[in-house]
Amino acid sequence: MSRQGTALLHQTLPPRHTATHRQLLNLKNSLMRRPIDPELSRSRTLVGSSAPSVVNGSLMSHPFATKSSREQFGRVFDWGKKSDWPQWNFREIVSHIHFPLGISVRLLVITLLMLTLPPAMYSSAAGPPDELNPELSLNPELSLTEKGVTLTLIAEHPDVVTPTGLDVDSKGNVWLVCSHTHFRPENYEGPEHDEIIVLQPNGTRSVFFNQTTATMDLELGPDGWVYLAERDRILRVKDSDHDGLGDKVEVIAELKTEADYPHNGLSGLAWHPDGRLIFALGENFWKSWILNGADHKTITGTGEGGIFCCTAEGNKLARIAKGFWNPFGVCVREDGVIFAAENDPGARPPCRLLHVVQGGDYGYQRHYGNAAYHPFVCWDGELRGTLPMLHSVAEAPCGIAPLGNGLIVPSWTDHRIDFYPLKDSGASFTTQQIPLIRGGKHFRPTCITQAAPTVFYLTDWVFGSYQLHGRGRVWKLEINPESAQWLGPMKLREKTSQANFAEQLLDGEYSAPTRELLKLCRSEDRFLSHAAITALGKKIKSINQIEASTLSINDQISLLLAIRKIDPTNTEWVEYFLGKTDTEIRFETLRWISESRLTDFSDAVEKMASNPKLDYKTFEAALATINTLAGNPQAGVADPAMLIARISDTNAPSQERAYALRLLDPQSKEFKKPLWESLADTGDLEILRELTRALAANQTEKARHLLFDLAETASIPTAIRADAIAGLAQPSIENIPRLVKLAESMSRALREEAIRSLRYSKLNEKQRLVLQAIGKRYPKSADLINATLRPAMIGQGRPTNSQTAAWQQRLAKIQQPVDLEAGRRIFHHSQVGTCSKCHRHRGRGSVVGPDLSAVSNTGSPDRILRSILQPSRDVDPQYFPRMLITDDGHIFTGIMLRDGGGGNEVYRDNTGRERVFKTANIIERKELHTSMMPEGLVDTLTDRELRDLIAFMNGQPDQVLSNGGKTLGTADSDKIAKFLGVWFLDFKDGYGGWLEITQNQQGLAANLMWRVGSAKPVETVDLLDGSLVMTGNRKSKKTNYVATVRNGTITVMSQANKEVAQGRRCPPMPPRPDLSKIRFGKPIRLFNGANLSGWKLQPKDAQNGWRAEDGEMINETPKSDFSAYGEFGNLRTTRAFGDCKVHIEFNIGKQRNSGVYVRGLYEAQVVDRDSRMQGISGPGAIFGRIVPTSNAGLPGGQWQTYDLTLVDRHMTVQLNGKTVINNQPVMGATGGALFGDVMRDGPLYLQGDHTSVRYRNVLLSPRIE
C-alpha cells in the first residue's frame, strides 16, 4: 500500500482514533506497488455528438464494462447522488489494503471503520468545510461544445490526489505529481513530500519518487530521466537499478531567493526539438533571485517572470524571454515555436496566450507593484519594444499543448478546455477561442500533456481550494480529426517568410544595413520589429552619437530601444538620450534608467521632475524612476504618501505640485478639506485647475461646496470656473437655482457648462422658462438648452448607430468651431459623456477599460466615432465582462481579476473598484462578448458634444487634416472632403470594385478592391492638383491609381494599364434586420437538372467548361491554382434578384476553389475543409469580407450544403447546417463581383474560371417586400 493510500485512510478517521488506525495499518507489507481497484479503473467516457453533450448526474461507463460492473461503478461514482461518504466507500477502502492476511483482516477493518467512523462524524482533512463537505456531489457537470471530442476518466481519488504535472511514456504509463505540500493544512496526515506516481495501462499504481516539495510540473526526458520542477529547483530523477523507484537525483537548475510562495517559482517544463529543456519562472513576489545552472552559469533578476532553457544536463543556462507574471504552461511545437499560457496578475486581466520568441519582452514587471497602472508596465504590447498577446485565455490556465495548427489550453478557474486555431499573421499569429469542454465547479483542469497528435492527458484538481483535500482525477482527451470540423488541417503549416526572416535577424544569419534595419524597426508587425531592433543592437559599435543626431526622432527611438536591449548599462548612451527634449525619447530613457537601476542618474532625474516646463508624461515617468532608484519601485506613481509630500511642498514648482495632484486618487483619505483650502489659497492657475478636477471627481458634499465657491468667484479664470461647474452635475434641488444663475453668464464656457450640468435635473416651470429665454438670447447654445429641457429627444432624427458614414456627414455639417476644452470636460463629466468612469486619460480617470491617453496615435476620428456608436463591435478580449447572479438575486457585471482559490472571486466593477464575491454565493455566471461601455451613450450627447469629445480624444486642435506632416489649408480640406467615404466602383466589362477613403492624424488612408481579390490598404494617398493619387501593390508591382470626383461620381484609373472604374458613394449601411419579420416567397428551382436553361456564360466569349449531367451542374477545367483569372467562364442566371435566400449543394475537390455570388455581389467561398485558404477566404467565408465563426466544411470530394440569406446588405451563412455567419453587414462587393453597386439587383453567379466543381439542388426564395 502506498503512503498516499495510508494517508487517505488516516483522513477518514477522527483524530482520537488515529493511533489505533495506524496500528492496524502497520500490519500491511511495505510494498510500494499495488494494483488499482478494478472498480476504480473502470473508465467513464464522454463523447461529442451532433449536439453538445452534457453529463449531469452520472457518466457513461467505458464500453468494455459489464452491466454488473456498471451498476457497482454507479454505486461508487454516481456524481449526481449525495452520499454519506466521499468518493470511496468501505469496500473501496478495504480493497486498497493488499497484504496477505486474508479476509479476516478485511472484516476487522470493516468492523473498526463501522465502529469509529459514523457518517455524521466525517470531517475533511483540509480546505474550506463547506466546499469539502462529503454531502456535496462531486459531479464535474461536463458538456462538450464541439464534435469530435471524447473525454474519458482514467483515474481518480484516492489513487490520484491534488495532482499537478503529468506526462505519458511510450508504453502508455501515466506519470504524475500528487501534491502533499501545496498547501498543507495543519491536520493533514499524508506523506511528508509530494509523490511521483505511475499509473500503468493494466491498472497498476506505483510510487516512483517522494522527496520533493511544491512540485509544479513533470516532464519525461531522455535516457529514463524524469524531470521535475519544484518551486526553487529543476531536478531530474532516474531509476538506476530498475526496481521501479527513483534513486539517482541531479539538480539541473536552482533558484536562490527569499521568496517561498509555492506557485510563482519554477514550472512549465517542455522539450525543444533541438534537445534543450525549456522551463518557466513566475514573478517570485518581486523578490530578487539568482538562477544557477549545473555548470554554474548564473542569471539574476527581480520581480519579473521569464522563459529559460538549458541542456538536458543543466548546462548552458540562458534566458529566452522576460516580462511574465506566471507562465505555468509552456509548450514547443515540432517546428520549434514556443507558446506559453500565462496567468494574469489580478489587477491586469486577462490571462494571456503568448507566442514566445528569443529576446522577447512581454511587458510585465512585478517589482513595480500591484497597481492597475504603472507607466513602465504593460500587458498587451502597449509599450515600445514589448510584444502583445495572441489572445486572452480563460482564467487560471495551468497548461498548454499543441494540436495540429492550434493550441489546447485548460482553465482551472473557468472549468473549461479551449482550442485556439492559429492563423499566420506576418511573423506571428492571430487566433480565436473555440470552447471544447465546459464543466462545473468540480472540474478543475490543471496540467495537460500530449501523448499522440490527437490524444492528451490532463490532471484535475477537482476543488477550488488551494489547500490539500485528498481529491483528484486524470482525464484522457481524444480528438477525432474526421468529425472535428473546427480543427482544420493537422499537418503543421510551413512558417511564413516573415517568420523565417525574423528568425534570421534574431539568430544573426542575415546582416542588413543599418538603414534597412531602422526601417524594419518601424514595421507594424511587432514580431518583425522586435527582431530588427535586436539585430540593430548588435551593430551599435558602428554607430556614433554624431550619426545618431542626424536620424529622425522615430529612428533615434529605435536606436535607443536597440541599445537598451543589448547593452543596458551603457551610461554614455543614456546620458546622450536623456539630454534630448523629445517627450518620447525622454520617456524611453527614463524607462531604461528605471529598469537597469542606474542610480548614477538619480540627481538628473530628480532635476528633470522639478522642471517647471516638463510635460505630464515625462513627469509621470520621472516620478516612477525616482521611486525605483530610491529602492521603492512598488510605489509607482500612485503612492498617496509620496504624492501628498510633493503636493504639500511649497518650495516645489507649481507644475510639479499640480501633476502630483492629478495622480492622487480623489477618493484617497489624504485628500481632505484642509489640503483643498491650502491649495486654493495658492492662487496658482495650474494647481487650481488640478484641484478643481480632483474635487469634481471626489463628489462629496464638502467638495461640491468648494466647487460652487470656485464657480461663483468672478476673479478666478473662466476655464477653471467652467471645470468647477462641470463637477456640479446632478445638483440638489437647493442648488439648481445657483446653476441656473450661472447659465445666464455671458461667458459661453460658463453658460454651457451650467446648462450641461442641469441636464436630467428636475426643473420647475420658472427655471424652464429661464433656460428657454437663454436659448433665444444665445442661439449658439440653443442645442444644449433643448437637450436639457427635452433630453429624451436628443437621439431622434439621427442615423442608426451602424451608419458611421452618415454620422460623419452629420458631424461635418456643424458650423461652430471645435472646442477641445469642452470635449475634455465632457470626457470627465459625471453625467454627460462619463468616459473617465472607465477610462484613463493623461493620469485622470479609472482603469476599467483601456487607457485612452494615446488613442490619437492608434486610431482615427472615424474609429473613435464607431467605438462610441457601436461599443461592442471591436472589443479587445481582455475587456470582456462577466455577468454574475448571486443567491440573493443580485446581478453584477464586471471584469474578473482573480480567483484566490480560497472561496472568493475578485472583480472590477464599472467604477474601477474591486469587488469580492464568495464563490459559493454565485449561482450563475456568463462571459459576455460585449463591452461594458453602454450602447446608448451617444443618445446622451448632442451632435456638437459628440464632435468635441471625438476631437479631444483624437487630439485635434481644429478640423483641418494632417497630410505628410503639413497642415492643410481650408481650400485643400474642401478638396479632400469630397473624396472621403465609401464608394462602389463599376467596370465597363462587367466587374466591380470598392474604395474607402478615410483620414487620421497621419494623413489620408485608403482601402481598395480592384476587380478581384479582397480590399487591401494602399501604401500612400496624396492630393495632387485636385486629384487623389493612391499607390498600391498589384501583382508585386507598385501601381498608381488616380481618383477624381465630379458631380458626385468618382472616376478611378489605374496608370498601369489605363483601366477605368466609375461609381458613387455607397448608401449608409442599414440597421441589422430582424430576420424573424422578413418574408420570403416560394423557392424557385434555378436548375432543372437536365440542361442549363436559364443560365448563361459570363463573360460570353470565355471558354465553356459547364454542362448538365445526372442532375448536376458540372464545371471541368484543367486549372488547379487559385489565381484570380482563367480562360474558362463563370455561370450566371439570366434573371436578376434582390434580397433572397439561396439553397445550393456543391462538391469541390481537395485544394480546389469556386464560389457562389448572391445577387452577383457577395461571394460565399467554395473550398474544401482542409484548403490552404482559411479564415476570411476559407470555408463559410464571405470572401475577403466576413470571417466565419468556425470551419464547418467537409473534406474535399464530399457533397456540402450552403444556405445563404441576404437581407438589407446583411448576410447569414449556414454551411452544412451550422450557422457560421449570423446576420452580419457586408461592407461592399467581394472580389470578382459582376458590379460594385450595392443597391443593384443581380443574378445568382457561380464561379467557374478557377477550378473544377459540381453543383446541384439550386433553389432561390426571393424576399417579399
Number of C-alpha atoms within 10 A of each C-alpha: 21 21 17 24 19 19 18 24 22 21 22 23 22 16 12 9 14 16 12 11 20 14 10 14 16 10 13 14 13 11 13 15 18 17 17 20 18 14 17 20 20 20 21 22 18 21 20 23 15 10 10 14 18 19 17 16 14 17 24 14 21 16 11 10 15 11 10 9 15 20 14 13 21 18 15 19 23 20 21 18 15 13 17 15 18 21 19 14 15 13 12 16 19 18 15 19 22 16 15 10 12 9 9 9 16 18 12 13 19 16 13 15 18 12 9 16 16 13 14 10 11 18 17 21 25 21 22 16 11 11 19 22 16 20 17 17 19 24 22 22 20 21 21 25 20 23 23 21 22 20 22 20 22 22 23 21 20 23 25 25 27 29 33 25 29 28 25 21 13 8 8 13 18 20 24 27 29 30 29 30 22 20 18 19 16 8 11 22 19 23 19 16 18 23 27 26 26 23 22 17 13 12 19 16 24 24 25 22 21 20 13 21 20 25 31 28 29 28 23 20 18 9 7 13 20 22 25 28 28 22 26 25 23 24 21 25 21 21 17 14 10 9 9 16 20 21 14 12 16 15 17 24 27 22 22 14 15 11 17 14 14 18 20 22 28 34 31 31 28 26 23 18 13 10 12 19 22 25 26 28 26 27 28 28 20 20 16 17 19 14 21 21 24 18 13 14 15 16 15 12 16 18 22 26 28 25 29 23 24 21 19 18 17 24 18 16 24 17 18 18 19 25 24 29 29 30 32 29 29 25 26 20 20 13 13 12 15 21 22 28 32 28 25 24 21 20 18 23 24 27 28 27 26 24 21 24 23 18 17 23 23 30 23 26 24 24 22 26 18 16 18 17 20 19 20 22 23 21 25 21 17 16 17 15 23 22 25 21 21 19 21 24 30 24 24 26 31 29 30 30 24 23 25 19 18 20 21 24 29 34 25 28 24 22 27 24 23 21 24 24 23 17 16 17 14 19 20 22 18 15 18 19 18 18 18 23 23 20 21 18 19 21 27 26 32 29 32 27 25 21 18 12 13 16 15 22 23 25 33 26 27 28 26 24 19 19 21 23 25 29 23 25 23 27 21 22 22 19 20 15 17 12 17 17 20 21 27 25 18 14 11 13 13 10 15 15 11 17 20 15 18 25 20 16 22 22 13 14 11 13 14 15 10 17 12 12 25 23 14 20 29 18 14 10 15 21 28 25 24 30 29 29 28 28 27 30 21 17 18 16 8 8 12 10 11 8 9 15 14 10 14 10 14 15 19 17 23 27 24 23 25 25 24 24 20 18 14 18 16 13 14 10 18 22 14 14 22 21 13 13 10 13 14 15 22 23 20 24 26 26 20 22 27 24 20 15 18 19 17 11 20 20 11 15 22 15 11 18 24 18 16 13 11 16 14 19 17 21 24 24 24 29 24 25 32 27 20 24 20 11 12 15 20 19 23 25 27 20 15 19 12 16 23 17 12 19 24 15 13 12 8 14 16 20 24 25 25 22 23 27 26 23 20 23 20 21 14 10 8 15 18 14 13 10 15 17 12 11 21 18 11 12 11 13 17 16 23 23 21 23 25 28 23 24 26 25 23 18 18 11 9 12 21 22 15 19 26 18 13 22 29 18 12 10 9 14 14 16 16 22 26 26 29 31 32 30 31 30 26 16 19 11 12 7 13 22 15 15 24 21 15 21 26 21 14 10 12 16 19 26 23 25 27 28 27 26 25 26 23 19 15 15 18 10 9 9 16 16 13 14 24 16 15 20 18 12 12 15 12 14 16 19 16 26 26 19 21 22 21 12 17 13 14 19 17 8 7 13 17 16 21 18 18 21 21 18 20 17 13 14 16 13 9 12 9 8 11 21 19 21 17 22 22 21 26 25 26 25 26 21 20 23 22 16 24 25 22 19 22 21 20 14 21 22 25 22 22 25 23 15 20 18 17 14 17 20 13 11 14 22 23 17 18 19 22 21 19 19 22 22 20 18 14 12 17 15 17 20 21 21 24 18 16 20 16 18 12 9 10 9 13 16 19 25 27 26 22 24 21 14 15 15 19 15 19 20 24 22 18 20 15 19 12 15 15 13 15 12 18 14 14 17 12 11 15 11 16 15 15 19 20 22 19 13 16 14 17 20 19 20 21 19 22 20 24 21 23 26 27 25 26 24 22 25 18 20 11 13 12 15 23 18 17 14 10 10 13 15 11 12 9 16 15 12 16 21 16 14 20 20 19 20 24 25 29 23 18 11 10 14 21 30 30 30 25 22 18 19 19 20 20 15 18 21 18 22 19 20 25 25 25 17 18 21 22 16 18 20 13 15 21 17 16 10 9 12 16 20 19 24 19 21 13 12 7 7 9 13 17 19 23 20 20 17 18 8 7 12 13 20 18 23 17 17 12 12 8 10 12 17 24 21 23 19 20 21 15 16 21 16 15 16 15 9 12 6 7 11 13 15 13 12 15 12 13 20 21 16 17 13 15 18 13 12 17 16 22 22 16 11 10 14 16 20 20 22 14 19 13 10 14 21 23 20 25 17 20 12 16 12 13 15 13 12 13 18 16 24 25 25 25 24 22 15 12 13 18 19 22 21 21 21 18 17 18 25 24 24 19 17 18 22 26 26 22 25 26 27 26 29 29 29 28 29 24 28 30 29 25 22 21 16 17 21 19 17 24 26 27 34 26 28 26 22 21 20 19 24 18 24 24 24 24 24 21 18 15 13 16 21 20 23 20 23 24 24 21 18 21 20 23 19 24 19 24 17 12 17 19 21 22 14 20 16 22 19 17 27 32 30 26 27 27 27 27 33 24 24 14 13 15 24 20 24 26 25 25 29 27 26 24 22 25 22 21 22 18 21 18 24 19 20 18 12 8
